[in-house]
Amino acid sequence: MARITSRHSPFAAAVCCILSLFSIIRAQLIGCEAVGCPQSDGTTSSCPIGNFTAQAIGTANFTSAISSDPLTWTVAFKSEISLTNTSADVLERSYYLGSPASLDLATIDVKGCALIFKDVVNRREFSPTEAGTCPSLLGASCVSDLMSQANKTLLEILDTEDPTFICSKLAVQLRDNAPSSCSLTDDNLWGAISVQDITGPSLLGPIAVDATCNPTSRDGYHLISIDSQQSTTLPISASVNAFAWGVTPVVSVFYSSTLPSTFEAPEISLSCLKPVAQDSIVVVPLESTATNLISIPWTLTAIATSLIFALIST
């Protein structure tokens, strides 16, 4: 892989931290009621996603320079009786990336990965109709500190002589060095962070979306399976609610894979995914925090302009 260079200063890093506070995307976290999931028995949602039949979904938009239209993250949940232990339930959460049909993520000249914080889901229990957001799950200070840490760490990795396994290195640094402002950690450790490609030839092909249920926020989007996780538990227990209705932070990363760069600047966005129960459409005022990494010093005029634009946008 060609070395990706970036010039940055402490001042630019500080600006990046400021922008991460203000670059807030206002969006909706939507569930089955919004996308029209059919009901299998009059009360239980049933959204077919390939060979996965979701009982609840949660979809959130995030933006990137790779597309003029937003990308989407979708988390889908289902519960089934265990085939090996009929007194237990097998719970499963699957994660999908949605993109416009015109955008071929398998062939674009941009590297992309997702860091999925899988252990966080069990650390706080939400109600089925409650909206889980990054500020409400992690706290505003934690979100700011985590984004600042991710920005700084990614730039440092890209500046090394051997910028390989970039996303894996980023995941390790974040996993083992959680900001002190983040309370949903285990002794300053995030726990398991799954690293998955979201661009490149290793991606699975798009999933056929059932005509009865579109588990994204836009019609005609391609949906790609990115990851999943399972838990086996007793049907009536706190762990069921936590796993079913908990929030999973997802860090999305895009950066150039060529020299000279064909991508203006590396990007990091933080989204928090939660299934939303049927009969509830929850508006999320602060759903996803997205920021571009700054690799050159900014002038004070540029900083002021960016902050004014961000404030107007919110």
MOURPE-V60154 format. One line per field, one symbol per residue. ss: DSSP state (A for helix, B for strand, O for the rest). A space follows every 10 residues. Layout:
ss=???
//
This chain:
ss=OOOOOOOOOA AAAAAAAAAA AAOBBBBBBB OAAAAOOBBO OOOOBBBBBO OBBBOBBBBB BBBBOOBBBB BBBBBBBBBB BOOOOOOBBB BBBBBBBBBO OOOOOOOOOB BBBBBBBAAA AAOOOOOOOO OOOAAAAAOA AAAAAAAAAA AAAAAAAAOO OOOOOAAAAA AAAAAAOOOO OOOOOOOOOO OOBBBBBOOO OOOOOOOOBO OOOOOOOOOO OBBBBBBBBB BBBBOOOAAA AAAAAOOBBB BBBBBBOOOO OOOOOOBBBB BBBOOBOOOO OBBBBBBBBB BBOOOOOOOA AAAAAAAAAA AAAO
//
